[in-house]
Amino acid sequence: MNRVRLFLSVCALAGLAGTPALAQQAAPAPVARAEAMAPLNGGQRAAAVATILQTVQTRYVFPDRVAAIRDRLNEGLSSGRYDTADPSVFAERVTADLRESSGDGHMYLNHAPDEYAAVAGSEVETADNPAFQAIWAAAALRSNHGLTEMRILPGNIRYLRIGQFHWVADRTGQAYDDAMRFLRDGDALIIDLRGNGGGDHAAVRYLLSHFMEPDQLDITFLEAGKDPVQSRTLDNLPAGRVRGKPLYVLINRQVGSAAEAFAYDVQQFRLGTLIGATTAGAANNNTFFPVAPGFMLSVSYGRPVHPLSGTNWEGAGVSPDVAVDPDAALDTAAAQALETLLARAGADPVDRAGWEWAQTAVRARLHPPTIAPDRLQALAGTYGGRVILFEDGGLVWRRANGQKAKLVPMTADSLFSVEGYDDRLRFRLTGDALEMQRIDEPAPSRFTRD
């Protein structure tokens, strides 16, 4: 299929903070910087606005919005709102007007002299320009193609963070293959999209294909005057498909564009559970155009249609299945995953023990217990030569070598994790005994109070 990119911009982070229908993506590629642009003059600003309006007139997907955009930008120019010599400030002000007049998060202007220099004067579409592709490829390679973190969480929950949906032919697929092999061996899976502003649909399709049957229609892209372009799930996946694993996807307000497409698919096809906050609401696919003397203009040229909903998430965003503060989304997902796993009949006892151990820790983070200071003080003492001290309003374990480790309450009935032991060691203090619990031992060691 044709390459479809769905990107959002960071050039107006501050201005978008109070604009709920829009979003931002991660910073553009770190590349060698061109020399700083000279201060903008009035002629350059007027020429830039003229180029923007001409491009919008000929390429924007929604012709009925062009008049409002034209009026807003012309007013910005005539009123003096764009009267700044700073190219970045000029881009921010134009972006604010583009977005407010169109209601489209994919309409923006970036101050990007390196990208402009790569494509200016070329007759090739920007997205197909080798120099432009090289800039994005450099970003992809430096960030492991957007697959920025993989972890095994307690209870063998496999976690993958995707910071952006990069795609470099013959390279990115291999990175996803490695990530999917990692995920496949988990008991439950968490994919973290928080802060992901989008990217290339090719990466979304590759990821999505691992959770669906081959050759299924996942989305159709429409562009005026052209035949619809279908995206279908892939047949050949070197890492194989992932079956029977509880899947949780973390989202927040900064999830946009291609990242929203994956979240939307997960929800529409009932592949997993979305946890967090409603996403940005930027569905249209966009492309870039150079604007002298050093800018790149993003313009929406098409729109996606989902085969199940018959529409998309533009303006509305993708709502979570479980709405929570995004900062608590990871623990909430882990708690739900462990609850689902523990509900399985006939689970292996060793697996169950690991899930139960992990569940206690997650619950403690989500709902930290409070133990009164006088109760803590009463628990201080020596247990079989193991010294527990009351210091600074809490308990600490003084080891034989004199080093101290803080005891962190996990439950109201005096179960504690031991700081510095990665939750592999826990103490339960009953007042007359100390029980040492180790994650790899079936029963605790008990020491009576001296």
N, C-alpha and C positions, 0 to 999 in steps of 0.2 A: 504494500500500500504506500501511498505518498507519505512523506514525513510530516507529522503534525506536531507542532510545538505549542505548548501552553505555558507561558511564563508570566510572572508578575514581577514588579519592580520594587526596589528599595529607595528610589530617589526621593520619595516624599514620606518617609517614615513618620516624621513629626506631624505633618499635615494630616496623615491618615489616622492618627491615634483616635480622633473623635469621629471618624467616618465609618460607621459600622458595616456598610455593605462592601468594603474593600479590604484588600490584604496586601502583604508584602512577601517577597521571597528573600532567601539568603543572599548575601552580598555577591556581586558578579565575580568572575574569575580573577584571581590575583595574578596579574601579568605585568610584564615590564611596562612602566609608565612612560607615556609620551611626554614631551615637554608641556608644561602648563600652558593652557590657552591664554591668549592675550585677553585683556578686558573687552567685553562686548560693547559695541557702539550701537546707536539707534538704528542705523541702516542694517546691521546684522540681525538685530532683533526683529525688525519688520520683515526682512527676507526669510527668516526662520519661520515666522508665523505664516507667511504666504505659502511656504513649502508644506508646512503641516496641513494647512487648509486644503491645498490641492491634493495631497495624499489622502486625506480623509474623504474628500469628495469622490475620489475615484476608487478607493479600496475598502471603505468601511462597510461592514456587514449590514448595518441598519441605516439605510438612506434617510429614513424619516427623522433621524436624530441629527443629521448633518447641519441643518439650519441652526439649531440651538447651539451646536458646537461653534459654528462660524460666528454667530452673534457674540458668544461669550469670549472668544479669543480676540475678535476685533475690538470689543469693549475693553478688554484687558490691555491691549496695545494703545488705544486712544486715551484711556484714563490715566496712563502712566504706571499702572500696576506692574508692568514688566520692565520698568526703568531701573535696571540694575546692571552693573558691569560684571557681576559675578555669574559665570555660566551655570553653576550649580543652583544658585538661587533662582535664576531665570527658569531652569528646568523644573524646579519644584513648583513655581507659581503657575507655569503652563500646565503641568500635570494636574494640579488641583482643579484648574478650570476645565481641562479635558474630562476629568472623571466626574465632576459635579454636573456638567452639562450633558454628559452621555449616560451617566449611571453605570458605567462600564469600567471595571477594575483593570482591564487589559489596555486601556487607553492611557498612555503616559509618555513622557519625554525624559530620557536619561542623558546626563552629561557624561559622554563616553568617548573621549577623543581617540582611544586606542581602537575601539571597534569602528568608529567613523573612518579612521585612517585606513583600516583594513578593507572597507567596502566602497568608499567614495569613488565615483567614476566608473564603477564596475557595472556591466550590463546584466550580470548574473543576479538572480534573486538572492537577497542577503542570506537566507537560511542555507542556500546551496553554495555560498562563496567559500572557497577553501581557506582563505585567511580568517574569515569569521568563524568557521568551524574549528580552526586550530585554537582560537582563543577559548572556546567552550570545551574543547577536548582537553586543553591544559587544566582547566578547572576540574573536569571529571577525573583525570588521572591523579591529581593532587588530593582529591577527597574520596578516593576509592569508589568513584562513580556514584557518589552520594550515599553509599552504604557506610555510614560513619561509625557505627558501633554495633558490636555483637556481644551478648553476654548470656551466660547460663545463670538464671535466677534460682533461688532455693526452690526445691520441688521439681527441678528439671524443667522449668519454664524457660523457653528460649526466646530471647529478646533481640530484635533488630531495629535499629534506628535508621531511617532514610531521610537525610537532610535535604535532598533534591533529586529529582528524577533525570539524571544525566543519561545520555546515550551516545556511545562512540562505537561505530560499526566494528565488529570483530574483536571488541575489547570488553564492553560493558556486560555482554551476556555471560562471559566467563566469571565476572565478579558476582553476578546474580546466581550463577550455578553454585559457586562456593557458599554463598549465603543460604541458599535453599537446602543444600546438603546439611548445613549446620542446623537450620530450623527443623528439618525433617525428623531429627532424632529427639526432639523435645516432646514432653507429655502434653504441653499446651504452648501456644505461640502468641507473642505480642509483637506487633509492628507499630513502631512509634513514628507518626507523621507530624507531630507537633512542630510548628515553625517551618514546615516544608511549603514553599511558595509555588511549586510546580516543576515544569521541565518538559521533557520529551515524551510524547505518548508511546513511543516504541518501548520505553522502559516500563511504563505502566502495563502495557499489554504483556510484556514478558513476565513480569511479576504475577499479574492476574492469572495467566495461563496455568500456573502451578496449582491453582485452587479450583480449576474448572475443567470440564471435558474439552477435548480438542475441537476446533472448528466451530465454536459457538460465537454468535454475533454478540459483541460486548458494547459497541457503540457505532453510530453512523455520523460522519461529519458532512455538513451541508455548506456549500458555498454558491452564491448566486452565479448563474450562468454555467455551472459545471455539474457533472454527474456526481451523485452522492458517493462518498468514500467510506467503505465499511472497514471496521476493525474487527477481526475475528481471532479467537484464541489459537495459539500455536499447537502444532502436532508434535514437533520434536523438542523435547526438553531434556538435556543431558542429565540433570539432577533428578528427573522424575517428578511426578505429581505428588502433592501432599494430601493425604486422605485421613479423615477421622480424627483430626487434631482440633481442639477448641481454639478458635482464632479471635484475638482482640486487637482492635486498631485504635490508637490514641490520636485524638484530633483536638485542635483549638482554633481560635479565631484567625490565626496566621496561616492556616492550611488553605492553600488556594490552587485553582487551576488544575493542572494534571494530578496533583496530590488529592484534590477533591474528587477527581474522576475515579481514582482507586477506591476511596472511601465510599463513594456513591455506588460503585459496583458491588462492594462488599455488602452494602445494605440492601440493594435491589435484588441481588442474586442470593441473599441470605447465606453468605459465606461465613459470617462471623458477627461480632458485636462491636459497635462503635462506642467509645467511651471518651468523655471530655465535654467540649463546647462546640456549638454550631460553627461551621467553617465560613470562609470569606464570602462565597457566593460569586465566584468568577469562573464562568464555564466556557466562554468563547475561546476559540483558538486564534492565536495572533502571530504576526510576523513583524519584522523590523525594517525601517527605512532610514537611510542617512539624511541628516539635516545639517547643513553648513551653519557654523564653522566647525562643530565637533560634537554633534548630538546624534542620538538614535531614537527614533520614534516608533513606539509599539502601537499597532493598529489591529483591532479585531477584524478578521476577514471571513470567518465562518463560525458555525455553531454546532455543537454536538446534540444528538438526539439518542436517548437510551431506548433500547428495544422493549423494556418492560414498562417504564413510566411514560414513554412517548414524549418526554420533555427532558430538561436538565436542571441544574442547580443554580443557574444564573440569578443573581439578586437575592436568592433565598438561602443559599448555603446548604450544607448537608448537616442535618440535625443528628445529635448522638442518640444512640439507643439508651445509654445511661448518662444522664447529665450530671457532671461533677466539676468542681474546680479543676482545670487542666493540670495544675500542679499536683493534684492527688490522683490523676488518671492512672498512672502506672501501678500504684498500690491497689487502687480499686480494681483494675484489670487482673492483677495477680490474685486478689482475694476471690474474685469471681471464678477465675480459672481453678484455683484450689478447691473451691466449693463444688465445682462441677466434677473434678477428678475424684474427690472424696465420696461423691454420690454414686460412683460406679460400683456395681455389685461384682464381687469376685476379684477385686484388684489385688495385685501382689502385695503381701504384707510389708515387704521392704519399701516398695513404692509408697504405700499408704503411710508408713511411718515418716517418710521424707515429706510428704504433703502436709501431714499434721504438724510437723516441726515448723515448716515454712508458714503455715497458716497462723500459728501463734505470733510469729514475728510481724506478719502483715497486719494483723488485727491491732497489735500494739502500736504500730506506726499510724494507722488510721484513727485509732481511739486510744491515745496515750493514757495509761492509768495514773491515778494520783494516790500516793501513800503518804499519810500524815507523818510529819517529822518525828513526833514522839513514838510512833510505831517503828519507824526506821531506827531510831536510837535504841529502842528496846531489842532490836535484832542484832545490834553490834555485839561482838564477843569473839571467843576463840572456840573453834569447832575442830577437834582432832588435830590441833596444832595449826589450823588455818585461821588466820586473823582477819576479822571483818571489823573495819573502823567506821565510825560516824564522823564525817568531815564535810564542812560547808553545806550542811543540810541534806547530805546524801551518804550512801554507803560506798566504801572502797574495799577492795581485797588487797591486803599487803602480802605479797608473795615472800617466799623464804629468802630470796635474794634482795629483799627490801624494795623492789619495784611495786608500784601501786597500779591497780586497774579499777576504773569506776564501774559500779554495778548500776545498770539501767533498768528500771522497772518495766516488766512486760505484762504483768497481770496484777490485779488488786490483791491477790492472795500470795504476794511476795515471791513471784518468779522473776528472776533478773537475767539479763544478758550481761556478758562480761566484755567491757570495752577492749578492743584490740584483738579479739579472738574471732572476728568475722561471724559471729553468732553460731559458732561451733561448740561453744561451752556456755552452759547456763547454771545458775545457782537457784535453788529454792530454799528459803530460810523459813523454818517453822517456829523458831523461838528456842526449841530444845535440840534442833539438829539442822545440819546443812546437807542438802542433797546436791551432788555435782552431776549434772546431766551432760553427756557428750553425744554429739549427733551420730557418731559411729558406734555407740555402745547401746545394747538393748535395755539395760537397766541402770539406774543412777547409783553412784557410790554415796553411802550415808555416813556422816560423821556427827557424833553427838557433841553437845556443847560441853566444854571443859568446866 
